[in-house]
Amino acid sequence: MPPTLDDLITLARQAGEILCTSFRQRLQVDHKGLIDLVSDADHRSEQFLLDYIHGHFPDDRIMTEESGELGGNADHIWYIDPLDGTINYIHGIPIFAVSLAYAEGGSLRLGVIYDPTREECFSAQAGKGAWLNGQPIHPSAAQDLDHALLVTGFSYDIRTIPDNNLDHYTHFALRSQGVRRLGSAALDLSYVACGRFDGFWELQLKPWDLAAGALIAREAGGIVTDVAGEEFSLPPLSILAANPFIHPLMLRELNREPASPTPQ
């Protein structure tokens, strides 16, 4: 029997409690890259989730940020981010979440994102809608970029890659109400789903960053694609999620032709 949405909600809440016990406490922090960090809280949250899934769904495959891909049936896949927003967490900034998604037969079926500091639980089930703490949610009604509040993020290798999103950030900052950067793609997508943000884009992300949030935003009534406008699928590389009015406007701007140099 596959998991239920209530199973994922319970799991996410319990993992969130683990994170809260160590928040703003002394942490062991390791570097996966120059600015890509992992804490012992990440590992404790992940181990709790892995133990539960292995114990109750031993044949399922798991894709998780810290342990990578753990073998199992490819028709039943869990996508786990035990602590999305690690840098915020390490610095004592209360913007982080647990993100869980379950896919069956190649399609996302269940998604939960839990923000333990605000006790906000975003959830969705394919074909049935999206909720915040059990109440239905929907995207905003903003219809033009001048009145749209957007959000984005940047890759950990921002210093070394040419396509680092800074040009898009500047472009949208000059054409929207504002562009935020929270440091948690899971919460970015959740906030698009419930209308706090009007649109979100990012260029380089992993499946566990996006799986739950993409389903929640889509089930809430948002439009979710990659930045080229192609149908969203896993594993993704980029994402564009927005309300139905803002999505085509953002898509056009993301794919605009660079300005030609001014003749001398």
N, C-alpha and C positions, 0 to 999 in steps of 0.2 A: 504493500500500500504506500503511495507517495505521501510526502508531508503535506500538511494543511497550512493555510495562512496563519492560523493560531499557533501552530508549531513554530513558525519562523518568528512571529511576534514575541512569543515567550523566550525563545533563544536570544533574540536581539536585546531584549530587556535585561536578561541575566548577564549577557556579555557587557552591557552598558554599566551594570552595577560593579562589575570587576574593574572597569576603567575608572569609575568614580572613586573607588577605594584608594587608588594611587594618584589621582589627579592632584597636582600641586604638591606632591611629595617628592622625595629624592628618588630619582630614576637611574637605572643603568641604560645608557644610550650608546648605540653603535652606529657607525657610518657605513651605509651601503654604497654611498657615493659622496661627493663633496658636500652636497646639500640634501642628500637623500638619507634620512635618519630612520632608525627603528629603536623602540624602547622595550624594556622588559614587560611593560603593560601590553604592547602589541602582542607579544608572545603568549602572555597569560590568557588574553581574550581569545586568541586563535586556538590555543590548546583546548580551552573549554569547548569551543564550537566543534573542533575536530573530534574530540572524545564523544560528544553527543551524536554527531552524524555517523561516525564509525560504529557506535553502539546500536543505533536505531535504524540506520540505512547503510549497512556495511557494503553493499554492492554498488553504491553510487560513486560517481567521479566527483572530485572536488578541485576547484581552481581557487587558490588563495594567495594573497599577496606575499606572505612571508615564506610559505613552504612550496609555492609553485603549484604544479599539477600533480595531484595524487590519483593514481590509476583507479579505474572502475568503469562501470557501464556508461558509455558515451551518450546513451539515451536519457540518462538521469544525471544532471550536472548541477552542483552547487557552486555559486560564485560568492566568495567571502572576502570582505575587507574588515578585519577585526577592529581596526582603528583608522578611519579615514579622517585625515587632518592631524597626522602625527606631529608635525612641526608646531602647530598651534598647541597641541596637548603638552608637548615638552616645555613650551614657553609659558604654560599656565593660561592660555587663551581658551575660553570655553566655547570653541567652535570646532566640534568633532563629532563623529557618529560611528555607529556600527552599521554595516551594510551587508545584507544577505539577499541572495536571489536563488531561485530554483528553476531550472529549465528541463523540459521533458520533450523528447523527440525533436530537439533542435530549436524549440520555441520557449521563450520565457513564459513561465506560468505564475510565479509568485515573487513578490519583492517587498522587502521591509528595510527601512532606514530608521534607526532610533538615535535620537539626540538625548543623551542621559542628563545633560545639564539643564535642559528645558522640559524634560519629560515629554518630548514630542515624538510620536511614533507614526511615521508615514508608511502606508502599506498599499498594496495593489494586488489584484488577481486578474489574470487575463480574461477579458470579456465581461468583467463585472464591476470595474470602476476602481477608484483610488480614494483613500481616506487619510485623515489626520486624527489620531486618537478616536477612531471609529466614526468620524463625521465626514461626509463626502466633500471632496475638494475639486476645484476647477481652476484653470489658468485665468490670468487677468483679461481685461477687455481692451487694453491699450491698442491703438490702431495705427500709430505712426512712431517713427524712431525718436522724434523730438520729445515725446512723452513717455518713452520707454526706459526703464531702468534695467540694465543688462549686467551680466556677471560672466567672468571668464577665469581661466587658470593658465599656468605655465608649466612646461616640462621641467624635470629636475636637471636636464642638460641644457638649460636655456643659454648658458654661457658659451656653448660650443657649436650649437646647431644653427644653420642659417634661417630655417623656418621656425622661429621661436615665438611667434604670435605677437610680438611687440608692435609690428606695423598695424595689425588688425586692432589691437588695443587702442592705439592712438587714433585710428580712423573712426572707431565707434565712439570714443570719448568726445570727439568733436561733432558727432551727429546724433547723440542720444542725451537723455536726461542725466546719464552718468553710467560709469562702468565700475563695478565692484570686483574685488578678488577676496573670497572668503578663505580659500585654502582647503576646501572640501568639496569635491565634485559631487559627492552624494547629497550634500545639503544644497548645493547649487541647483541640482535637478529637482529636489523636493520643493524648493522655494519657487521654481518655475511652475511646478504642478499646482501649488496652492495660491499662485498669483502674487507672491511677494516680489519676484523678479518677472520681467516680461520675456526675457530670452537669455540663453546660455550657449556659449560655444567654447570648445577647446580642441586643440589639434592633435595631441598625443596622449592617449590614455590606455589603460589596461582593462580587460573584461571585468575584473572585480571592482574597478572604479565606477563602472557605468551600468552594470546589468540591472540592479534593483532600481536605480534612479530613472533609467530610460523607461522601464515598464511603468513606474509610478507616474511619470510625466505623460506618457502616452495614454494610460488609462484615465487620467484626469481630464483628458481632452486636448492636450498639447500635440504639436507636430514634432516628431523626432526623426532626424535623418543624420547622415554624415554631412560634413561641411560642403560637399559637392552636390548635395541634394539627393543622394542615393539612399535607398531604403536602409534603415539601421539594422545591423546584424552583428553577431559576435563571431570571432573576436573583432572589435572595432579598432580604429586608429583615431578617428576624430568624431565629434558629435556637434550637432546643432539642434537645440530644443527650445521651442518658443510657443507662444500662443498662436492660433491660426492666422492672425493678422500680421504679427511681427515676423514670423518665420520666413515668408517669401522676401520681405524687405532685408532681413539679415543675410539671407542666402545670396541675394543680388550683390550686396556690398562685399561679402566674403569672396565672391568670384569675379569682382570687377577687374578690368584690365588695368595694370599699373599705368600711371600717367606718363605720357611721353616727355622726354627732356625738352626744355624750352630751347628753341634754336638760338644760337649766339649771333 
